[in-house]
Amino acid sequence: MKDRFDKTPIICSLTTAALRGREEALLARLASAVIEAEELQDGYAFRLPGDGKWIGLIAELIVAERECCPFLAFEVSALPNRGPVIVRVVGPPGAKEFLKTVLCKAGYPDGTGLTSEEGKRRGITGAE
């Protein structure tokens, strides 16, 4: 997948106001559902509940983000028996830092979408 990213610039086309709105709406809702977050080499993986409400939110977020951040790739895996859904968000070199900045601006200081206390409570590795 890295070959696909080689010449894709890391630029979000949203205005500052539109980005703030996205952070307050979609990203905050997504973060409220995150069960676990994992840092990957080229992005992040988020585990969310597997019910239709959260799958719909994931789809809404992917559609919105593909419009403004075409350098990101999304992989969704729905585990069997109505288990959790895992969303991997990855991109070219520099995308991970961009994602962390956006998550931090949305109010999540550890860059995973969870505060350290929430991370500890939910058993997320690295939440200190």
C-alpha positions in Angstrom: 0.0 0.0 0.0 2.9 2.3 0.5 3.4 2.7 -3.2 -0.1 4.3 -3.5 1.0 7.1 -1.1 4.4 8.1 -2.5 3.3 11.3 -4.3 0.2 12.1 -2.3 0.6 15.5 -0.5 -0.5 15.7 3.1 -2.9 18.6 2.9 -6.4 18.9 4.4 -8.7 21.0 2.2 -10.9 22.1 5.0 -10.9 25.7 6.2 -9.9 26.2 9.9 -13.6 26.8 10.8 -14.7 23.7 9.0 -12.0 21.6 10.6 -13.0 22.8 14.0 -16.6 21.8 13.2 -15.5 18.4 12.1 -13.4 18.0 15.3 -16.4 18.9 17.5 -18.9 16.8 15.6 -17.6 13.6 14.0 -14.2 13.2 15.7 -15.6 13.8 19.2 -18.4 11.3 18.5 -16.0 8.7 17.2 -13.6 9.2 20.2 -16.5 8.7 22.6 -17.0 5.2 21.2 -13.4 4.1 21.1 -12.8 0.9 23.1 -9.1 0.7 22.3 -6.6 2.6 20.2 -3.4 1.3 18.8 -0.5 3.3 17.4 0.6 1.8 14.1 3.8 2.5 12.1 1.9 4.6 9.5 -1.2 5.7 11.5 -3.7 4.4 14.1 -6.2 1.6 14.6 -9.3 2.1 16.6 -11.6 -0.6 18.0 -15.3 0.5 18.3 -18.5 -1.3 19.3 -19.9 -3.4 16.4 -23.5 -2.2 16.4 -25.1 -0.4 13.5 -25.0 3.0 15.2 -21.2 3.0 15.3 -20.7 1.4 11.9 -22.9 4.2 10.5 -20.7 6.8 12.2 -17.5 5.2 10.8 -19.0 5.2 7.3 -20.0 8.9 7.7 -16.5 9.8 8.9 -14.8 7.9 6.0 -17.0 9.7 3.5 -16.3 13.1 5.0 -12.5 12.5 5.4 -12.1 11.2 1.8 -13.4 14.6 0.6 -10.8 16.7 2.4 -7.9 14.4 3.2 -7.4 12.2 0.1 -4.0 11.1 1.4 -5.6 8.9 4.1 -6.5 5.2 3.7 -9.2 3.6 5.8 -9.5 -0.1 6.4 -12.6 -1.4 8.3 -12.8 -4.9 9.7 -16.0 -6.1 11.4 -15.3 -9.1 13.7 -17.6 -12.1 13.7 -20.5 -12.7 16.0 -21.3 -9.0 16.1 -18.0 -8.3 17.7 -16.2 -4.9 17.6 -15.2 -3.0 14.5 -11.6 -2.1 13.9 -10.8 1.0 11.8 -7.3 1.5 10.6 -6.4 5.0 9.4 -3.0 5.1 7.6 -1.2 7.2 5.1 2.1 8.3 3.6 5.1 9.4 5.7 3.9 12.4 7.8 0.2 11.3 7.9 0.6 9.8 11.3 1.8 13.1 12.7 -1.0 14.9 11.0 -3.6 12.5 12.5 -2.0 13.0 16.0 -2.2 16.8 15.6 -5.9 16.6 14.6 -6.7 14.3 17.5 -4.8 16.5 19.9 -6.7 19.6 18.6 -9.9 17.8 19.2 -9.0 17.6 22.9 -7.2 14.3 23.2 -3.7 15.0 24.5 -2.3 11.5 24.0 -3.3 11.6 20.3 -5.3 8.3 20.5 -8.7 9.8 21.0 -8.7 8.9 24.7 -7.4 10.8 27.7 -4.8 9.0 29.7 -7.3 8.2 32.5 -9.8 6.8 30.1 -7.0 4.8 28.5 -6.0 3.3 31.8 -9.6 2.6 32.7 -10.2 0.8 29.4 -6.9 -1.1 29.6 -5.1 0.6 26.7 -1.4 -0.1 26.4 0.7 3.0 26.8 -1.9 5.2 28.6 0.1 6.6 31.4 
